[in-house]
């Protein structure tokens, strides 16, 4: 419970208002606010749960694809650098004559 809500409930209790009634009002107001927020986001219909699940799956797949692409790019980078280093070592050691 937020500090402001607790303070308001305390003030009302001091004035003789039933705490159970106040809690019910606060709960109802919270539920109404949540319903409004979900409606504004377009998630108030029956298919919303499945929509959110699909969005999560899509996001998970995107992250996996991105991670896989970076791994592949890093692998190619390591191969190219290794090849260049080996070619440079071969030239330095004078093994270029073997290629002719």
C-alpha positions in Angstrom: 0.0 0.0 0.0 1.4 3.4 -0.9 2.2 6.0 1.8 -0.5 8.4 0.6 -3.2 5.7 0.7 -2.1 4.5 4.1 -2.2 8.1 5.4 -5.7 8.7 3.9 -7.0 5.4 5.5 -5.5 6.5 8.8 -7.2 9.9 8.7 -10.5 8.3 7.8 -10.2 5.8 10.6 -9.6 8.7 13.1 -12.8 10.2 12.0 -14.8 7.0 12.6 -15.1 5.7 9.0 -15.1 1.9 8.8 -11.7 0.6 7.7 -13.1 -2.3 5.8 -15.3 0.0 3.7 -12.2 2.2 3.0 -10.2 -0.8 2.0 -13.0 -2.0 -0.3 -13.2 1.5 -1.9 -9.4 1.6 -2.4 -9.4 -1.9 -3.9 -12.3 -1.1 -6.3 -10.5 2.1 -7.3 -7.3 0.2 -8.0 -9.2 -2.4 -10.1 -10.9 0.3 -12.0 -7.6 2.1 -12.7 -6.0 -1.2 -13.9 -8.9 -1.9 -16.2 -8.7 1.6 -17.7 -4.9 1.2 -18.2 -5.4 -2.2 -19.9 -8.1 -0.7 -22.1 -5.9 2.1 -23.2 -3.2 -0.4 -24.1 -5.6 -2.5 -26.1 -5.3 -5.4 -23.7 -8.8 -5.6 -22.3 -10.3 -8.2 -24.7 -10.4 -11.9 -24.2 -7.5 -12.5 -26.6 -5.2 -10.2 -24.7 -3.5 -12.9 -22.8 -2.6 -14.8 -26.0 -1.5 -11.5 -27.6 0.9 -10.8 -24.7 2.2 -14.4 -24.8 2.9 -14.1 -28.6 4.6 -10.7 -28.1 6.9 -12.3 -25.4 7.7 -15.2 -27.7 8.5 -12.8 -30.5 10.7 -10.7 -28.3 12.5 -13.9 -27.0 13.0 -15.0 -30.6 14.4 -11.6 -31.6 16.8 -11.7 -28.8 18.0 -15.2 -29.7 18.4 -14.2 -33.3 20.4 -11.1 -32.4 22.6 -13.2 -30.0 23.1 -15.8 -32.7 24.0 -13.2 -35.3 26.6 -11.6 -33.0 28.1 -15.0 -32.3 28.3 -15.7 -36.0 29.9 -12.4 -36.7 32.4 -12.9 -33.9 33.3 -16.3 -35.3 33.9 -15.0 -38.7 36.1 -12.2 -37.3 38.2 -14.6 -35.3 38.6 -16.8 -38.4 39.7 -13.9 -40.6 42.2 -12.6 -38.0 43.6 -16.1 -37.5 44.0 -16.5 -41.3 45.7 -13.1 -41.6 48.1 -13.9 -38.7 48.9 -17.4 -40.2 49.6 -15.9 -43.6 51.8 -13.2 -42.0 53.7 -15.8 -40.1 54.2 -17.8 -43.3 55.6 -14.8 -45.1 57.9 -14.0 -42.2 59.2 -17.5 -42.0 59.9 -17.6 -45.7 57.5 -20.3 -46.5 56.1 -18.3 -49.4 58.4 -20.3 -51.8 56.5 -23.5 -51.1 53.5 -21.9 -52.7 55.2 -21.3 -56.0 
